[in-house]
Amino acid sequence: MRSLSKVRGGPRRAVPEETADRIERRAPRPETRWDVVLVWLMRVVAVVWMVKGLSAWAEILGARPNAAPFETAPIGRQAVIVYFGVIDLLAAVGLWLATAWGGVVWLLAATSAIVLALLTPQLLPMSLPSLAFDSMIIVVYFAVSWLASRELR
């Protein structure tokens, strides 16, 4: 009956901390909430990837100044531009919503951009700072994800 009095809101007596139920003990809050840091990181990366996706669509639509017309580009380059125009925007939405599929799509977009830029620079020319930024943000994402998963244990 003593356990029922706790559930029903009956009188409670002081229980030493060593014998208290786990529910009654207050766990100390960690100083840094890595899950919150991860969400904000995902949102910042989402904004960057939204700009990248819109930039690809600006090239497709001919809105980019001093750029050659999209129709005159080789078919492989056109396919790459359309691919990143779609996948970058899809990744940006998924990252902004902080979903698991958003992180996966973003990792696919980022790693495929790095691989294409390294293996076929004529299809996707990227500067060294852009490659370094994409690689660095992937490493930071994995580090913060790992810290956030450890915090939940």
DSSP file with accessible surface (Angstrom, degrees, kcal/mol):
  #  RESIDUE AA STRUCTURE BP1 BP2  ACC     N-H-->O    O-->H-N    N-H-->O    O-->H-N    TCO  KAPPA ALPHA  PHI   PSI    X-CA   Y-CA   Z-CA
    1    1 A M     >        0   0  174      0, 0.0     4,-1.6     0, 0.0     3,-0.0   0.000 360.0 360.0 360.0 -27.3    0.0    0.0    0.0
    2    2 A R  H  >  +     0   0  170      1,-0.2     4,-1.0     2,-0.2     3,-0.1   0.900 360.0  50.7 -62.2 -38.1    2.9    2.3    0.6
    3    3 A S  H  > S+     0   0   84      1,-0.2     4,-1.3     2,-0.2    -1,-0.2   0.859 107.0  55.3 -69.1 -30.4    3.7    2.4   -3.1
    4    4 A L  H  > S+     0   0   68      1,-0.2     4,-2.7     2,-0.2     6,-0.2   0.848  99.4  59.9 -69.9 -32.3    0.1    3.2   -4.0
    5    5 A S  H  <>S+     0   0   38     -4,-1.6     5,-3.1     1,-0.2     4,-0.4   0.863 103.4  52.8 -65.7 -28.9    0.1    6.2   -1.7
    6    6 A K  H ><5S+     0   0   64     -4,-1.0     3,-0.5     3,-0.2    -1,-0.2   0.917 112.2  44.1 -68.6 -42.4    2.9    7.6   -3.9
    7    7 A V  H 3<5S+     0   0  123     -4,-1.3    -2,-0.2     1,-0.2    -1,-0.2   0.911 113.4  49.7 -69.8 -41.0    1.0    7.2   -7.1
    8    8 A R  T 3<5S-     0   0  192     -4,-2.7    -1,-0.2    -5,-0.1    -2,-0.2   0.482 118.1-106.2 -81.1  -0.3   -2.3    8.5   -5.7
    9    9 A G  T < 5 +     0   0   59     -3,-0.5    -3,-0.2    -4,-0.4     3,-0.1   0.767  66.1 156.0  84.9  22.6   -0.7   11.6   -4.3
   10   10 A G      < -     0   0   24     -5,-3.1    -1,-0.1    -6,-0.2    -5,-0.0  -0.011  55.4 -53.0 -70.4-176.4   -0.9   10.5   -0.7
   11   11 A P        -     0   0  121      0, 0.0     2,-0.4     0, 0.0    -1,-0.2  -0.333  57.0-150.6 -63.8 139.5    1.4   11.8    2.0
   12   12 A R        -     0   0  164     -3,-0.1     2,-0.3    -6,-0.0    -6,-0.0  -0.877   3.5-152.2-111.2 144.2    5.1   11.5    1.2
   13   13 A R        -     0   0  158     -2,-0.4     2,-0.2     1,-0.0     0, 0.0  -0.793  34.1 -89.5-112.5 157.1    7.7   11.1    3.7
   14   14 A A        -     0   0   99     -2,-0.3    -1,-0.0     1,-0.0     0, 0.0  -0.473  43.2-163.0 -66.9 129.0   11.3   12.2    3.4
   15   15 A V        -     0   0   46     -2,-0.2     5,-0.1     2,-0.0    -1,-0.0  -0.954  23.5-113.1-116.7 129.4   13.4    9.5    1.8
   16   16 A P    >>  -     0   0   74      0, 0.0     3,-0.9     0, 0.0     4,-0.8  -0.291  29.0-117.3 -57.7 149.2   17.2    9.5    2.0
   17   17 A E  G >4 S+     0   0  140      1,-0.2     3,-0.5     2,-0.2     8,-0.1   0.829 111.5  59.7 -61.8 -31.5   18.8   10.1   -1.3
   18   18 A E  G 34 S+     0   0  160      1,-0.2    -1,-0.2     0, 0.0    -3,-0.0   0.854 114.2  35.3 -67.0 -31.8   20.5    6.7   -1.3
   19   19 A T  G <4 S+     0   0   96     -3,-0.9    -1,-0.2     2,-0.0    -2,-0.2   0.410  92.6 116.1-102.9   2.5   17.2    4.8   -1.0
   20   20 A A  S << S-     0   0   14     -4,-0.8     2,-0.0    -3,-0.5     5,-0.0  -0.333  73.6-100.9 -70.8 153.7   15.1    7.1   -3.2
   21   21 A D     >  -     0   0   80      1,-0.1     4,-1.1    -2,-0.0     3,-0.4  -0.343  30.8-113.9 -66.3 156.8   13.6    5.9   -6.4
   22   22 A R  T  4 S+     0   0  210      1,-0.2     3,-0.3     2,-0.2    -1,-0.1   0.849 116.4  57.9 -62.7 -32.0   15.4    6.9   -9.6
   23   23 A I  T  4 S+     0   0  161      1,-0.2    -1,-0.2     3,-0.1    -3,-0.0   0.877 104.2  51.1 -66.7 -35.5   12.5    9.0  -10.6
   24   24 A E  T  4 S+     0   0   69     -3,-0.4     2,-0.3     2,-0.1    -1,-0.2   0.740  93.8  86.9 -77.9 -21.1   12.7   11.1   -7.5
   25   25 A R  S  < S-     0   0  113     -4,-1.1     2,-0.6    -3,-0.3    -8,-0.0  -0.575  75.8-134.9 -78.9 141.2   16.4   11.8   -7.9
   26   26 A R        -     0   0  234     -2,-0.3    -2,-0.1     3,-0.0    -3,-0.1  -0.854  15.5-140.1 -97.4 122.8   17.3   14.8  -10.0
   27   27 A A        -     0   0   86     -2,-0.6     2,-0.2     1,-0.1     0, 0.0  -0.590  27.3-106.6 -79.4 139.5   20.0   14.2  -12.4
   28   28 A P        -     0   0  122      0, 0.0    -1,-0.1     0, 0.0     0, 0.0  -0.461  35.8-121.0 -66.2 134.7   22.5   17.0  -12.8
   29   29 A R        -     0   0  184     -2,-0.2     4,-0.0     1,-0.1    -3,-0.0  -0.614  26.1-115.7 -77.1 134.1   22.0   18.8  -16.1
   30   30 A P        -     0   0   65      0, 0.0    -1,-0.1     0, 0.0     3,-0.1  -0.358  17.8-126.5 -67.2 152.8   25.0   18.8  -18.3
   31   31 A E  S    S+     0   0  197      1,-0.2     2,-0.5     2,-0.0    -2,-0.0   0.902  96.1  43.0 -67.2 -43.3   26.5   22.2  -19.1
   32   32 A T  S    S-     0   0   64      4,-0.0     2,-1.0     3,-0.0    -1,-0.2  -0.922  72.5-150.2-107.8 126.3   26.4   21.8  -22.8
   33   33 A R     >  -     0   0   88     -2,-0.5     4,-1.9     1,-0.2     3,-0.5  -0.800  13.1-172.7 -92.9  98.1   23.3   20.3  -24.5
   34   34 A W  H  > S+     0   0   81     -2,-1.0     4,-2.6     1,-0.2   114,-0.3   0.776  80.4  61.3 -67.8 -26.3   24.9   18.7  -27.5
   35   35 A D  H  > S+     0   0   49      2,-0.2     4,-2.0   113,-0.2    -1,-0.2   0.900 106.4  46.8 -66.9 -35.1   21.5   17.8  -29.0
   36   36 A V  H  > S+     0   0   68     -3,-0.5     4,-2.4     2,-0.2    -2,-0.2   0.916 111.5  51.0 -70.0 -40.5   20.7   21.5  -29.1
   37   37 A V  H  X S+     0   0   56     -4,-1.9     4,-2.7     1,-0.2    -2,-0.2   0.917 109.3  52.0 -61.3 -40.5   24.1   22.3  -30.7
   38   38 A L  H  X S+     0   0   30     -4,-2.6     4,-2.7     2,-0.2    -1,-0.2   0.921 108.5  49.6 -63.7 -43.4   23.4   19.6  -33.3
   39   39 A V  H  X S+     0   0   47     -4,-2.0     4,-2.2     2,-0.2    -1,-0.2   0.932 113.0  46.6 -62.5 -43.7   20.1   21.1  -34.2
   40   40 A W  H  X S+     0   0  156     -4,-2.4     4,-2.4     2,-0.2    -2,-0.2   0.890 111.5  51.6 -67.8 -36.8   21.6   24.6  -34.6
   41   41 A L  H  X S+     0   0   27     -4,-2.7     4,-2.7    -5,-0.2     5,-0.2   0.932 109.5  50.5 -62.2 -44.4   24.5   23.2  -36.6
   42   42 A M  H  X S+     0   0    9     -4,-2.7     4,-2.2     1,-0.2    -2,-0.2   0.892 110.7  49.5 -60.8 -38.3   22.0   21.5  -38.9
   43   43 A R  H  X S+     0   0   71     -4,-2.2     4,-1.8     2,-0.2    -1,-0.2   0.899 110.9  48.3 -70.3 -38.6   20.0   24.7  -39.3
   44   44 A V  H  X S+     0   0   89     -4,-2.4     4,-1.9     2,-0.2    -2,-0.2   0.938 113.6  47.1 -65.9 -44.1   23.2   26.7  -40.2
   45   45 A V  H  X S+     0   0    6     -4,-2.7     4,-2.9     1,-0.2     5,-0.2   0.879 107.4  58.9 -64.6 -34.8   24.3   24.1  -42.7
   46   46 A A  H  X S+     0   0    3     -4,-2.2     4,-2.1    -5,-0.2    -1,-0.2   0.907 104.6  49.5 -60.8 -40.7   20.7   24.1  -44.1
   47   47 A V  H  X S+     0   0   80     -4,-1.8     4,-2.0     2,-0.2    -1,-0.2   0.931 111.7  48.5 -64.8 -42.9   21.0   27.8  -44.9
   48   48 A V  H  X S+     0   0   49     -4,-1.9     4,-2.1     1,-0.2    -2,-0.2   0.934 113.6  46.5 -62.8 -43.8   24.3   27.3  -46.6
   49   49 A W  H  X S+     0   0    0     -4,-2.9     4,-2.5     1,-0.2    -1,-0.2   0.816 107.5  57.3 -72.1 -27.4   23.0   24.3  -48.7
   50   50 A M  H  X S+     0   0   71     -4,-2.1     4,-2.7    -5,-0.2    -1,-0.2   0.924 107.6  48.3 -64.9 -42.2   19.9   26.3  -49.5
   51   51 A V  H  X S+     0   0   94     -4,-2.0     4,-2.3     2,-0.2    -2,-0.2   0.917 111.3  50.6 -63.9 -41.0   22.1   29.0  -51.1
   52   52 A K  H  X S+     0   0   57     -4,-2.1     4,-1.8     2,-0.2    -2,-0.2   0.920 112.2  46.7 -63.0 -42.5   24.1   26.3  -53.0
   53   53 A G  H  X S+     0   0    0     -4,-2.5     4,-2.1     2,-0.2    -2,-0.2   0.916 112.9  48.0 -66.7 -41.7   20.8   24.8  -54.3
   54   54 A L  H  X S+     0   0   98     -4,-2.7     4,-2.1     1,-0.2    -1,-0.2   0.855 108.4  56.0 -67.9 -31.8   19.4   28.2  -55.3
   55   55 A S  H  X S+     0   0   37     -4,-2.3     4,-1.8    -5,-0.2    -1,-0.2   0.894 106.3  50.4 -64.6 -40.5   22.8   29.0  -57.0
   56   56 A A  H  X S+     0   0   12     -4,-1.8     4,-2.2     1,-0.2    -2,-0.2   0.922 111.3  48.1 -63.4 -41.8   22.5   25.8  -59.1
   57   57 A W  H  X S+     0   0   88     -4,-2.1     4,-2.6     1,-0.2     6,-0.2   0.848 106.8  56.8 -69.8 -30.4   18.9   26.8  -60.1
   58   58 A A  H  X>S+     0   0   28     -4,-2.1     5,-2.5     2,-0.2     6,-1.0   0.895 108.4  48.0 -64.6 -36.8   20.1   30.3  -61.0
   59   59 A E  H  <5S+     0   0   30     -4,-1.8     3,-0.5     3,-0.2    11,-0.3   0.907 111.9  49.0 -69.2 -39.7   22.6   28.8  -63.3
   60   60 A I  H  <5S+     0   0   24     -4,-2.2    10,-0.2     1,-0.2    -2,-0.2   0.928 115.2  43.7 -64.0 -43.0   19.9   26.5  -64.9
   61   61 A L  H  <5S-     0   0  134     -4,-2.6    -1,-0.2    -5,-0.1    -2,-0.2   0.511 113.1-116.3 -84.0  -4.3   17.6   29.5  -65.4
   62   62 A G  T  <5S+     0   0   57     -4,-0.6    -3,-0.2    -3,-0.5    -4,-0.1   0.722  78.3 125.5  79.1  21.7   20.3   31.8  -66.7
   63   63 A A      < +     0   0   75     -5,-2.5    -4,-0.2    -6,-0.2    -5,-0.1   0.488  41.6 100.3 -91.7  -2.5   20.0   34.2  -63.8
   64   64 A R  S >  S-     0   0   96     -6,-1.0     3,-1.1     4,-0.1     2,-0.0  -0.714  77.8-121.8 -86.1 125.1   23.7   34.1  -62.9
   65   65 A P  T 3  S+     0   0  107      0, 0.0     3,-0.1     0, 0.0    -2,-0.1  -0.350  88.2   8.5 -69.0 146.3   25.6   37.1  -64.2
   66   66 A N  T 3  S+     0   0  179      1,-0.2     2,-0.4    -2,-0.0    -2,-0.0   0.743  96.5 132.2  59.5  26.0   28.5   36.4  -66.6
   67   67 A A    <   -     0   0   47     -3,-1.1    -1,-0.2    -5,-0.1     3,-0.1  -0.842  62.3-110.2-106.2 146.9   27.7   32.7  -66.9
   68   68 A A        -     0   0   73     -2,-0.4    -6,-0.1     1,-0.1    -4,-0.1  -0.380  50.8 -85.5 -67.1 150.2   27.5   30.8  -70.1
   69   69 A P    >   -     0   0   72      0, 0.0     3,-1.0     0, 0.0     4,-0.5  -0.298  32.8-126.7 -58.6 143.2   24.0   29.7  -71.1
   70   70 A F  G >  S+     0   0   30    -11,-0.3     3,-1.2     1,-0.3   -10,-0.1   0.855 106.5  60.7 -59.9 -36.3   23.0   26.4  -69.5
   71   71 A E  G 3  S+     0   0  143      1,-0.3    -1,-0.3   -11,-0.1     7,-0.1   0.752  99.6  55.9 -66.4 -25.6   22.1   24.9  -72.9
   72   72 A T  G <  S+     0   0   98     -3,-1.0    -1,-0.3     2,-0.0    -2,-0.2   0.594  86.0 100.0 -85.1  -9.4   25.6   25.3  -74.2
   73   73 A A  S <  S-     0   0   24     -3,-1.2     5,-0.0    -4,-0.5    -3,-0.0  -0.385  88.5 -91.4 -72.3 152.3   27.2   23.3  -71.4
   74   74 A P     >  -     0   0   93      0, 0.0     4,-2.4     0, 0.0     3,-0.2  -0.272  37.3-111.7 -59.8 154.3   28.1   19.7  -72.0
   75   75 A I  H  > S+     0   0  135      1,-0.2     4,-2.3     2,-0.2     5,-0.2   0.853 116.9  54.5 -61.7 -35.0   25.4   17.2  -71.1
   76   76 A G  H  > S+     0   0   28      2,-0.2     4,-2.0     1,-0.2    -1,-0.2   0.917 109.3  47.5 -64.7 -42.1   27.4   15.8  -68.2
   77   77 A R  H  > S+     0   0   49      2,-0.2     4,-2.4     1,-0.2    -2,-0.2   0.900 110.5  52.6 -65.5 -39.5   27.8   19.2  -66.7
   78   78 A Q  H  X S+     0   0   37     -4,-2.4     4,-2.5     1,-0.2     5,-0.2   0.922 108.8  50.1 -61.4 -42.7   24.1   19.9  -67.2
   79   79 A A  H  X S+     0   0   60     -4,-2.3     4,-2.7     1,-0.2    -1,-0.2   0.907 110.6  49.6 -62.8 -41.2   23.3   16.6  -65.4
   80   80 A V  H  X S+     0   0   14     -4,-2.0     4,-2.6     2,-0.2     5,-0.3   0.922 110.8  49.6 -65.0 -42.5   25.6   17.6  -62.5
   81   81 A I  H  X S+     0   0    8     -4,-2.4     4,-2.2     1,-0.2    -2,-0.2   0.933 113.6  45.3 -64.1 -43.6   24.0   21.0  -62.1
   82   82 A V  H  X S+     0   0   59     -4,-2.5     4,-1.9     2,-0.2     5,-0.2   0.927 111.3  53.9 -65.9 -42.1   20.5   19.6  -62.1
   83   83 A Y  H  X S+     0   0   85     -4,-2.7     4,-3.0     1,-0.2     5,-0.3   0.951 113.8  40.8 -56.9 -49.5   21.5   16.9  -59.6
   84   84 A F  H  X S+     0   0   12     -4,-2.6     4,-1.8     1,-0.2     5,-0.4   0.815 108.7  60.8 -73.5 -27.1   22.9   19.4  -57.2
   85   85 A G  H  X S+     0   0    0     -4,-2.2     4,-0.6    -5,-0.3    -1,-0.2   0.874 116.2  33.4 -62.8 -34.2   20.0   21.8  -57.8
   86   86 A V  H  X S+     0   0   82     -4,-1.9     4,-2.3    -3,-0.2    -2,-0.2   0.930 121.3  44.2 -85.8 -51.2   17.6   19.1  -56.5
   87   87 A I  H  X S+     0   0   14     -4,-3.0     4,-2.7    -5,-0.2     5,-0.2   0.860 110.7  54.3 -69.8 -33.7   19.7   17.3  -53.9
   88   88 A D  H  X S+     0   0    7     -4,-1.8     4,-2.2    -5,-0.3    -1,-0.2   0.924 112.0  44.1 -66.3 -41.3   21.0   20.5  -52.2
   89   89 A L  H  X S+     0   0   40     -4,-0.6     4,-2.1    -5,-0.4    -2,-0.2   0.900 113.9  50.3 -69.6 -38.5   17.6   21.9  -51.7
   90   90 A L  H  X S+     0   0   85     -4,-2.3     4,-2.3     1,-0.2    -2,-0.2   0.929 111.9  48.0 -63.9 -42.2   16.2   18.6  -50.5
   91   91 A A  H  X S+     0   0    0     -4,-2.7     4,-2.8     1,-0.2     5,-0.2   0.897 108.7  54.8 -64.9 -38.7   19.1   18.3  -48.1
   92   92 A A  H  X S+     0   0    2     -4,-2.2     4,-2.4     2,-0.2    -1,-0.2   0.919 109.2  46.9 -62.7 -41.9   18.5   21.8  -46.9
   93   93 A V  H  X S+     0   0   70     -4,-2.1     4,-2.1     2,-0.2    -1,-0.2   0.941 113.7  47.9 -65.3 -46.3   14.9   21.1  -46.1
   94   94 A G  H  <>S+     0   0    0     -4,-2.3     5,-2.1     1,-0.2     8,-0.4   0.899 113.4  47.7 -62.3 -39.4   15.8   17.9  -44.2
   95   95 A L  H ><5S+     0   0    1     -4,-2.8     3,-1.1     7,-0.3    -1,-0.2   0.902 109.1  53.3 -68.1 -41.2   18.5   19.6  -42.3
   96   96 A W  H 3<5S+     0   0  123     -4,-2.4    -2,-0.2     1,-0.3    -1,-0.2   0.899 110.3  47.4 -61.8 -37.0   16.3   22.5  -41.3
   97   97 A L  T 3<5S-     0   0  101     -4,-2.1    -1,-0.3    -5,-0.2    -2,-0.2   0.553 108.9-130.6 -79.0  -6.6   13.7   20.1  -40.0
   98   98 A A  T < 5 +     0   0   36     -3,-1.1     2,-0.2    -4,-0.4    -3,-0.2   0.883  51.6 156.0  57.4  44.8   16.5   18.3  -38.1
   99   99 A T     >< -     0   0   37     -5,-2.1     4,-1.5     1,-0.1    -1,-0.2  -0.607  54.6-121.6 -97.3 160.6   15.4   14.9  -39.4
  100  100 A A  H  > S+     0   0   85      1,-0.2     4,-2.0    -2,-0.2     5,-0.2   0.910 114.2  53.1 -67.1 -40.1   17.6   11.8  -39.8
  101  101 A W  H  > S+     0   0  117      1,-0.2     4,-2.8     2,-0.2     5,-0.2   0.838 103.4  59.0 -66.8 -28.0   16.9   11.6  -43.5
  102  102 A G  H  > S+     0   0    0     -8,-0.4     4,-2.5     2,-0.2    -7,-0.3   0.921 105.9  47.5 -64.9 -41.9   18.0   15.2  -43.9
  103  103 A G  H  X S+     0   0    1     -4,-1.5     4,-2.5    -9,-0.3    -2,-0.2   0.901 113.1  48.9 -64.6 -38.8   21.4   14.4  -42.5
  104  104 A V  H  X S+     0   0  102     -4,-2.0     4,-2.3     2,-0.2    -2,-0.2   0.937 113.0  45.8 -66.9 -46.8   21.7   11.3  -44.8
  105  105 A V  H  X S+     0   0   27     -4,-2.8     4,-2.7     1,-0.2    -2,-0.2   0.913 113.4  50.8 -63.8 -39.7   20.7   13.3  -47.9
  106  106 A W  H  X S+     0   0    1     -4,-2.5     4,-3.2    -5,-0.2     5,-0.3   0.926 109.5  49.7 -64.7 -43.3   23.1   16.1  -46.9
  107  107 A L  H  X S+     0   0   34     -4,-2.5     4,-2.6     2,-0.2     5,-0.3   0.898 111.2  50.6 -61.9 -37.6   25.9   13.7  -46.4
  108  108 A L  H  X S+     0   0   92     -4,-2.3     4,-2.2     2,-0.2     5,-0.2   0.938 113.4  45.2 -63.2 -45.1   25.1   12.2  -49.8
  109  109 A A  H  X S+     0   0    0     -4,-2.7     4,-1.9     2,-0.2    -2,-0.2   0.931 116.4  44.8 -64.8 -45.7   25.2   15.7  -51.4
  110  110 A A  H  X S+     0   0    0     -4,-3.2     4,-2.2     2,-0.2    -2,-0.2   0.934 116.3  44.0 -68.3 -45.5   28.3   16.8  -49.7
  111  111 A T  H  X S+     0   0   63     -4,-2.6     4,-2.7    -5,-0.3     5,-0.2   0.888 112.8  51.8 -70.2 -35.7   30.3   13.6  -50.3
  112  112 A S  H  X S+     0   0   23     -4,-2.2     4,-2.6    -5,-0.3     5,-0.2   0.884 109.6  50.9 -68.0 -33.8   29.2   13.4  -53.9
  113  113 A A  H  X S+     0   0    5     -4,-1.9     4,-2.4    -5,-0.2    -2,-0.2   0.929 112.0  46.8 -65.9 -42.7   30.3   17.0  -54.5
  114  114 A I  H  X S+     0   0   25     -4,-2.2     4,-2.1     2,-0.2     5,-0.2   0.944 114.8  46.1 -64.3 -45.5   33.7   16.3  -53.0
  115  115 A V  H  X S+     0   0   78     -4,-2.7     4,-2.9     1,-0.2     5,-0.4   0.935 114.7  46.7 -65.0 -44.8   34.1   13.1  -55.0
  116  116 A L  H  X S+     0   0   45     -4,-2.6     4,-2.4    -5,-0.2     8,-0.4   0.903 112.0  50.9 -64.2 -40.2   33.0   14.7  -58.3
  117  117 A A  H  < S+     0   0    8     -4,-2.4     9,-0.2    -5,-0.2    -1,-0.2   0.869 116.3  41.3 -66.5 -34.3   35.2   17.8  -57.7
  118  118 A L  H  < S+     0   0  113     -4,-2.1    -2,-0.2    -5,-0.2    -1,-0.2   0.885 124.8  33.4 -79.5 -39.9   38.2   15.6  -57.1
  119  119 A L  H  < S+     0   0  135     -4,-2.9    -3,-0.2     1,-0.2    -2,-0.2   0.829 133.4  21.5 -88.4 -35.6   37.7   13.0  -59.8
  120  120 A T    >X  +     0   0   34     -4,-2.4     4,-1.7    -5,-0.4     3,-1.3  -0.612  62.1 167.7-133.3  76.3   36.1   15.0  -62.6
  121  121 A P  T 34 S+     0   0   70      0, 0.0    -1,-0.1     0, 0.0    -4,-0.1   0.738  75.7  65.2 -65.6 -18.8   36.9   18.7  -62.1
  122  122 A Q  T 34 S+     0   0  141      1,-0.2    -5,-0.1     2,-0.1   -45,-0.0   0.815 106.6  42.4 -72.3 -26.2   35.6   19.5  -65.6
  123  123 A L  T <4 S+     0   0   41     -3,-1.3    -1,-0.2    -7,-0.2    -6,-0.1   0.856 133.5  15.9 -84.5 -38.3   32.1   18.5  -64.5
  124  124 A L  S  < S-     0   0   26     -4,-1.7     2,-0.4    -8,-0.4    -1,-0.2  -0.704  74.2-165.1-138.0  84.3   32.1   20.2  -61.1
  125  125 A P        +     0   0   83      0, 0.0     2,-0.4     0, 0.0    -8,-0.1  -0.572  16.4 173.3 -73.5 123.2   34.9   22.7  -60.6
  126  126 A M        -     0   0   46     -2,-0.4    -2,-0.1    -9,-0.2     2,-0.1  -0.996  28.8-121.7-130.1 140.1   35.3   23.6  -56.9
  127  127 A S     >  -     0   0   63     -2,-0.4     4,-2.2     1,-0.1     5,-0.2  -0.333  29.0-110.0 -74.2 161.6   38.0   25.7  -55.3
  128  128 A L  H  > S+     0   0  139      1,-0.2     4,-2.7     2,-0.2     5,-0.2   0.901 118.5  53.9 -61.5 -40.5   40.2   24.2  -52.7
  129  129 A P  H  > S+     0   0   94      0, 0.0     4,-2.6     0, 0.0    -1,-0.2   0.897 108.1  50.8 -62.6 -35.2   38.6   26.4  -49.9
  130  130 A S  H  > S+     0   0   51      2,-0.2     4,-2.5     1,-0.2    -2,-0.2   0.915 111.4  47.3 -66.3 -42.1   35.2   25.0  -50.9
  131  131 A L  H  X S+     0   0   20     -4,-2.2     4,-2.4     2,-0.2    -1,-0.2   0.917 113.2  48.7 -63.1 -42.6   36.4   21.5  -50.7
  132  132 A A  H  X S+     0   0   57     -4,-2.7     4,-2.9     2,-0.2    -2,-0.2   0.906 111.2  50.2 -65.3 -40.0   38.0   22.2  -47.4
  133  133 A F  H  X S+     0   0   81     -4,-2.6     4,-2.7    -5,-0.2     5,-0.2   0.939 111.4  47.6 -63.4 -47.3   34.8   23.8  -46.1
  134  134 A D  H  X S+     0   0    3     -4,-2.5     4,-1.7     1,-0.2    -2,-0.2   0.926 115.2  45.9 -60.5 -43.3   32.7   20.8  -47.1
  135  135 A S  H  X S+     0   0   51     -4,-2.4     4,-2.0    -5,-0.2    -2,-0.2   0.920 113.3  49.4 -65.9 -42.1   35.1   18.4  -45.6
  136  136 A M  H  X S+     0   0  101     -4,-2.9     4,-2.7     1,-0.2     5,-0.2   0.914 109.1  51.1 -64.7 -41.6   35.4   20.3  -42.4
  137  137 A I  H  X S+     0   0   16     -4,-2.7     4,-2.4     1,-0.2    -1,-0.2   0.855 108.3  53.2 -68.9 -30.5   31.7   20.7  -41.9
  138  138 A I  H  X S+     0   0   19     -4,-1.7     4,-2.4    -5,-0.2    -1,-0.2   0.939 110.5  46.8 -66.1 -44.4   31.3   16.9  -42.4
  139  139 A V  H  X S+     0   0   99     -4,-2.0     4,-2.4     2,-0.2    -2,-0.2   0.928 113.2  48.7 -63.5 -43.2   33.8   16.3  -39.7
  140  140 A V  H  X S+     0   0   54     -4,-2.7     4,-2.8     1,-0.2     5,-0.3   0.919 110.0  52.7 -63.3 -41.8   32.2   18.8  -37.4
  141  141 A Y  H  X S+     0   0   28     -4,-2.4     4,-2.5     1,-0.2    -2,-0.2   0.929 111.1  46.0 -59.8 -45.8   28.8   17.2  -38.0
  142  142 A F  H  X S+     0   0  115     -4,-2.4     4,-2.3     2,-0.2    -1,-0.2   0.903 112.9  50.6 -65.2 -39.0   30.0   13.8  -37.1
  143  143 A A  H  X S+     0   0   48     -4,-2.4     4,-2.4     2,-0.2    -2,-0.2   0.946 113.5  43.4 -65.0 -46.0   31.8   15.1  -34.0
  144  144 A V  H  X S+     0   0   14     -4,-2.8     4,-2.6     2,-0.2    -2,-0.2   0.895 113.2  52.8 -68.7 -37.4   28.7   16.9  -32.7
  145  145 A S  H  X S+     0   0   31     -4,-2.5     4,-2.3    -5,-0.3    -1,-0.2   0.915 110.1  48.5 -61.7 -41.8   26.4   14.0  -33.6
  146  146 A W  H  X S+     0   0  136     -4,-2.3     4,-2.0     2,-0.2    -2,-0.2   0.927 112.0  48.2 -64.4 -43.7   28.7   11.7  -31.6
  147  147 A L  H  X S+     0   0   53     -4,-2.4     4,-1.6     1,-0.2    -2,-0.2   0.893 111.8  50.5 -64.4 -38.8   28.7   14.1  -28.6
  148  148 A A  H  X S+     0   0    7     -4,-2.6     4,-1.1  -114,-0.3    -1,-0.2   0.899 109.8  49.8 -67.7 -36.0   24.9   14.3  -28.7
  149  149 A S  H  < S+     0   0   50     -4,-2.3     4,-0.4     1,-0.2     3,-0.2   0.873 109.9  51.1 -71.7 -33.3   24.5   10.6  -28.8
  150  150 A R  H >< S+     0   0  132     -4,-2.0     3,-0.8     1,-0.2    -1,-0.2   0.830 103.8  59.5 -69.8 -30.7   26.8   10.2  -25.8
  151  151 A E  H 3< S+     0   0   44     -4,-1.6    -1,-0.2     1,-0.2    -2,-0.2   0.835  98.4  58.6 -67.2 -30.2   24.8   12.7  -23.9
  152  152 A L  T 3<        0   0  132     -4,-1.1    -1,-0.2    -3,-0.2    -2,-0.2   0.659 360.0 360.0 -76.0 -15.5   21.7   10.6  -24.2
  153  153 A R    <         0   0  223     -3,-0.8    -3,-0.0    -4,-0.4    -4,-0.0  -0.260 360.0 360.0 -74.2 360.0   23.2    7.6  -22.4
